[in-house]
Amino acid sequence: MSPNQIGFALLILGLFLLLGKVIRVKVGWVQRLFLPSSIIGGFLILLLGPQVLGQLVPALSEAGVFTEEMRTVWVALPGLLISVVFATMFLGQDLPSPKRAANLVGPQLSLGVALGSSQYVVGLLLAALILVPVFSASPMTGALIEIGFEGGHGTAAGMRGVMEELGFTEGADLAVGLATVGIVGGVVIGIALINWGVRTGRTELLKGDVKASVDEQKGLFSKDEYYPAATMTSRPASVEPLSLHMALVAVAILIGWGILEALRWIEAQTYSSVMLNDSTPLEIFAYVPLFPLALIGGVILQAIAAALNVDHLIDHQMMLRIQGWALDFLIVAAIGTLSLMAIGANIGAFTLLAVAGIGVNVALFLWLAPRIIGRYWFERGIGDFGQSMGVTATGLILMRITDPDAKSPAFEAFGYKQLIFEPFFGGGMVTALAVPIIYLTGIWPLFIAMLITFLVALGAGIFYYGPKAKAERAEYHAGTSAVTT
C-alpha cells in the first residue's frame, strides 16, 4: 500500500464526516435524535460499502464504491486513534483540592463504579446461563456490554486486535454495534428521563418540558455566540500551539508504550512460564492494548509538567479539540467497516446484551442515584447514566440539558470522578484486562471480582453516603420551608 493510498483513504473519511454534518443540519429526525455527525458519516460508508450496496450490486461486492486499500486503512485506524483519545484525557487538567474533591466524588464514584461493574455482572451472568449454552457464543461475549456501552465506539474498535488475537473475531463488531445502540439510546432515553424528572419534580433547576433550540438540534452555534476553541500557550513563531500539543500527546503515548513494554517484559521473565493448560501460558499483559497505558502516560506527563511549573503551557481545551478530532475519525472508520454479517449471525446474543445493558443502567440511575446523592441527584446522576450508555460526551450533553447554566456541582463532581474512574472502567485497565482474563480463566473469576466490586460500591453508597444525602436534602427542605414561611 502506497502513502498516497493511505492519504486518500483519510481524505475520503473526512469527506464523509462532512456529509454527516450536512445531514445533521438538514434532516429533522436526525437532529431530534442528537446523532453525532461521525455516526451518520460512518453509516453512509457502511451503506455504500460491501455490506449493503455490495450485496445489492454484484460488481461492487468486494469493497462497495471504495477500494480494498481504503478499507484496510479504515480497519486499522481506530486501534491507532484510540490511544490519542485516552492520552489527552487528563493533560492540562488541574487537580482539585482534596477536601472538596472528597465531598463531591464519593457518591459520584459509587454510582459510576456500580454502573460499570454491574454491566460485567449482568453480561457475564447472561453469558454463563444463556449465551454460551443456548447460542454457542464465546464466553468473552460477557464483557461486551461494558466495552460497548461504558467504553463506547473508541474502546470497542480499539479492542479489535486483542479480540481477533484471542479468536473472538466477531467480538469487535458486536461491541461497535452495542456502542451505537448505547449512544443513540443514551440520548433518546436520557431526554425522556429528563422530561419525566421535570414533570415529577425530581429536577431542581429545570421547569417545563425539555426542548432543545433549533441550533442545538443542528449542532451549530448562532451568529452571536462565540466560544474559544482553545488558548494559545506558545508563540507560533517558535512552534505552532497545535503542533506543541500534538507533540505532548505523542510523548504521553510513548510513555504508555514504555510502561506496557516493561510490564510485558516482567511478565515474560516471571509467571508467563506457568501453563493454564497444555497450550495456554499465563499471559495477561501480552493481550492488553496500548490505550489504557496511554491514559496513564498522560497523567504522568501532566504531573511532570506541574512539578516543573510548566503545566500552564498545556491547554486542556486544545487537548479536547485533539481528542474530539481523533474520536470523530475513529467512529466514522469503526462504523464504516462494521461487519453486519457478524451481528446478524449473533443477533440473539446481541439483542439480549443490548436490552440487559439498557435495563441495568436505567434501573441503577432511578434507584441508586437518589439514595446516595443529596441535592441535585438528578442533575448529577444523569451524567453517569449517559456515560454508562455511550461515551462521556453523552453524559455531558444530558447534564447540559438539565443544568444549562452550570448552577449545580454536577459538572465538577463528574470531572473529579473521571480522574479515578477512567483509569479502570470505560476503556481503562479493567476493560482492557477483562477479555484476556475470560479467555485465560473462564467466566466465573471475573464475575466474582466484578460482583464484589459492585456490592462494595453499592454498600458504600447506601450505608455511608446514603445517610449524608438524606441529611443534606432534609436540611435544604427545612431551609426552604423557613424562607417560605
N, C-alpha and C positions, 0 to 999 in steps of 0.2 A: 504494500500500500504506500503510495507516494505522499509527501507532505501536502501537495495540492489537494489530494482527495480528502485528507483529514480536515484541512482548512475549509473545503467546500461543504463538507458534512456539517461543520459548525455554523457556517453561514445559513444553510437551509434550516437548521434548528432555530436560529434567530428569526428567520422569516416566519416560521410557524408560530413562534411566540408572539410576534407582532400581529399575525392573523387572529390569534386567540384574543388579543386585546381588542381588536376591532369588533369581533363578535360580542365580547363582553359589553362594549359600548352601545352596540346596535340592537341586541336581542333582549327583549324584556324578561323572558322566563329565565334566561341565563343570569341576568342581573339579580333577580329575586332569590336565586339560589346562592348568590355571592361566590360563584365559581371563579377561582383564580384563573388568569389568562394562561398560565402554564398547563393547567389541567386541560383546558379547551384545546390549546395547541397540540398537546400530546394525543388527545383523542382524534384530532384531524390527521395526524401522522398515522395513527393506528387504522383509521378508516381507509386511508389511501395506500396502506401497506399490504403485504401478502396475506395478513389475517382476514381482511374483509374484501377489499377490492380485488386482491389476487385470487380469492375464491370465486368471485363472480366473472372475472375475465381471465381465462386460462393463460393468455400470453403474458400476464403480469404476475403469475403465481410465484415467481422467485423472490421478488422484493417489492412488488407493487409498482408505483410510479418512481420509486427511488432506485438506488443501486445497492448491491451487496456490501460494497465498501462503506457506504453511508451507514447502513445498519450495524456493521461491525464497530464503527466508531461510537455510535449511539449506545450500543450494548455495554461498551467499556466505560463510557463517560460517567455514569452515576457512581461507580466504585472509586473514581478519582475525585469527583467534586464533593462527595460526602465528607471527605477529610477537611476540605476548605470550610464547609458549613460548621463543623464541630470545632475547628481550630479558632474560629472567630467569636465563639460564644461568650467568652469572658475577657477577651482582650479589650482594654480601655475602660473596664468597669472598676469603680471604687468599691472596696469592701465596706459594709455598713458597720456602725458601732455595735459591739457585741450585745449590749443590753437591749437596744431597740430591735435588733435582728432576732434575738431570742424570744422576745414577746410576740413578735409577728409570725415568725417562721414555724413555731411549734405546731399549732393546729393545721397550718397550711401544709406542712411536711407530712403530718399524719394522714391527711386526706390524699395527698399526692401519692404517697407510698402505698396506701390502701388500694387506690385505683390501679396503680401499676402492678402490684403483686397479685391482686385479685384476677387480673387478666391472665396471668400464668396459672393460678389455681383453677380457674374455670376452664381454660384451654387444655391444660394437661389432664384434668378430670374427664373432659369430653373425649380427648384422645384415647385415654385408657379404657373408658367404658363403651364408647360408641365408634369413634372414627377409625381406630385400628382394627377392632374385631368385626365391625359391620361393613365399613367402606374400604378396608385393607389399606388405609392411609399409613404414612410413615409416622412413627412416634414423635418425630420432630415437628409435626403439624401442631402439636400442643403449644408451641412457642409463638405461633403466627399472630395471635390476637395482639399481644404486646408489641411485637415487631411492626405490624401493620398499623395498629391504632395509636398506641403511645409513641412509637417510633416515627411513623409517617412514611411518605414516599422515599425520602432520602435514606433512612435506615433500611427499609425493605429492599431497595435497589442495592445499597451498599453491602448487604449480606449475601448477595447473589453468589459471589465467588466461593464463600465458605460453604453455602448450601450445595452448590454443584460439586465441590470437592468431597463432600460427605455423601454424595449420591442422592441428594434431595433436590433433584433438578427442577421440579415443579414448584418448590417452596417459594422462590423469589417472586414468581408470577402471582401466586396466591396471595403473598404478602402485599404486593403492589396493588392488587385488586382490593384487598381489605383496606388498604390505606385510602383508596379512592372512595369506598363506601364510608369510611370513617370521617373523612374530611367533609364530604357532602352532608352526611348525616349529622355531623357535629354542628354545622351551621344551621341546617333546617330544624333539627330537634332543639338546638340551643335557643334559637329565636322563638320557637314555640314555647319552650320553658320560660323564657323571659316574659313573654306576653302573659302566660299563666301566673307567673310570680307577681307581675304588676297588678293584674286583676284581683288576686287574692291577698294583696298587701304584704307580700314577702320581700319586696324590694323597698329599700329605704329612700332611694333617690328618684326613681322613675315613677311617674304617674301618667296613666293613659296608655293606650296600645302603642307598641313599638313599631315605628315605620321609618326606615332609612330614607334620607333625601335622595333625589334623582342622581346627584353627583356621587353620593356614597354607593349607590347601587351600580353605577357605571364604573366606579373605581377611579374617579377623577377629582381633582381639586377645581373649585370655581376660580374665575379670573381674579377675584380679590383675595384669595387665600395664598399665603406664601409660607412655606416651611423649608428651612435649610436642610439639605440632604446630609451635610457633614460640615466639619470645621477643618480648615486648612491648618495643619500643625507644622508644616515646613514650607520654606520659600521655594517655588517652582524652579528658580534659577539654580538651586543646588540639587534638589530631587523633587519630582512631582509627588504631591501628597498621596495620591492613589498608588503610585509605584512604591512609595515607602511602606504603606500599609500592606500591599501585596507581598512585599519582601518579608515583613514581620509574620504574615500568615505562613509563608514558606518556611521560615525558621521554626515556628511553632510545630508545623507538621514534621519537620526534620527532628525536632526534639522528641516528638511522639514516636517517630520511626526508630530512633536510637533506643528509647525505653523498650519498645516492643522487641527489637532485635536482642537486647540484653536479656529480657525475660525468656525469649526462646532459647538463647544460649544456656542460661541457667537450667532451664527445663531439660535441654539435651544432655547436660552434664550430670543431672541428678536423677529424677524419678522417671524419665521417659523410657528407661530400660525395663520398667515394670510392664508386664503384659496383662491386659484385662482378659484376653482370651488367646487363642493360638496365633492370631494375626493382627490384633489391635493393641498398639502400645499406648500407655497412659500419657497422651499429649493433649494439652488444652490450648496453650498459647500458640501452638503451631497453626491453630484454626481461627485465632482471634484476628479480626480485621484491624486496619490501621486507625480508623476514625475515632474510636473512643480514646486512644492514646494521643491523638492529635488534640483532643479537648484538654487533656492533662498537659500537653505541651504548651497550649495557650495559657493555661493557668500559671505554669512555671515561668513563662516569658513575661507575663504581667507582673508576677511577684519580683522578678529580677529588675524590671523597669522601675517598679516602685522603690526597691531598695537602692537603686542608683539615682533616684529622684528625677527620672526622665519619663515617668509614666504619663505626663501631660502631653507628650508627643504622640500618644496613641489615642485616637478619637474613636469612641465606641460607635458613634453614628456612621462613621466611614466603614467600620468593620461590619455593621449591619447591612450597608449597601453591598459590600463584597459578598456577605453571606446570602443576601437576597438574590444577587445575580447567580451565584452558584446553585442555589436551590431551585430557581426558575428553570435554568437549563437542565438541571438534573431531573426535574419532574417531567419536562417535555420528553426527554430522552427515555426515561423509565416507562412512561405510559405508552409512548410511541412504539416501543419494542416489546410490550406486554404480550404474553402468549395466551390468547383466548382459548386455544385448544387445551392448555393445561388447566385453566379454570373450568372449562366445560367438562373435562374428564373427571374433575373433582368437585362438581357443583354441589353435591350433597354436603360434603365436608365444609366447603366454602360458605354455604348458606348458614349452616349450624354455627360456625365460628363467628360470622357477622352478626347474627341475631343474639348470640350469647354475649358477645362483646358489647353491643349496644345496651343490652338489658342490664348487665352488671354496672356499667358506667352510669346509666340513669338512676338505678336503684341506690348506688352509693352516694351520688350527689344529693338526691332528695332525702335520704335517710340519715346519712352521716354528717354532711356539712352543717345543717342547723344544730346538731347536737354538740359539735366541738368548736365551732367558730362563734364568737359573740356577736357584736354588731356587724352589720354588712355581710352576713353569712352568704347571702345570695350573690352579691357583687363579687365576693372573694372566691366562692366555690365554683361559680360558672366558668372562671378561667381554667381551673383544674379539670373541669368536665370537658371543656373544649380541647385542651391539650391531650386528654386521655382518648379523645375521639379522632384526633388528626395530628396536628402539629402545634407548636407553641403559638404560631400566628392565629390559629383558630381560637385559642383561648383569649388572646389579646383582642381579637375582633369582638367577641362576646362581652368581655369586660368593658370595652369602649362603648358598647351599646348601653350597658347597664349603668355605667359611670362615665358619661361623656366629658365631664369637666375634672375628672380625677379627684373628686372630693373625698372619697373613701381611701383607706390604705390598701385597696385591692392590688394595684399595680406594684406597690412597694413590697408587700408581703409575697406576691407571686415571684418577683425578681429575687428576693432573698432565698426563697425555696429552691429556685433553679440552681443556685450555687451549690447546694447539697444534693439535689435530686438528679440533675442532669448527668453527673459522672457515673451514675449507676443505671437508671432506667431511661427509657425513651431513646436508646442508642448508646447508652453507657456500658459499663463493664458487665452488668447483669445481662443486658440484651446481647452483647457480643459473646458471652460465655454460654448462654442458655442452649443454643443449638449444639455446640460441641459436647456439652455435658450430657444432654439427652442421648446423643449419638454414642457416647462412651459408657454411660451408666444406666440408660433407660429413663423412663418417665418418673418413677417414684422418688429418687433422691432430690431432684429439683422441685417436685411437687411438695415434698415435706419442707424443704427450705423456704419456699415461697409461702406455704401455709403458715409457717411460724412467723415469717416477716409480716404477713397480712394480720395475724392475730395480735402481734406486738403493736403494729400501727393502730389497729382498731382499739386495743386496750388502752394505749397511751392517750388516744383521742377521747374515748368515752370517760375513762376514770380519772385522768389528770387534767386534760383541757376542758372536758365537759362541764365540771362544776364552775370553772372560771368563766366559761362562756355564759352559763346561766346567770351567774352573779353580775356579769357585765351588762347583760340585757335587762336584768331587774333594776340595776342602778340607773340605766338610761331611761326606762319607762317611768321609774319613780320621779326622776328629774323632769321628764316631760309633763307628767301629771301635775307636779308642783307649779310649773310655769303656767300651765293652762288654768289652774285654779287661781 
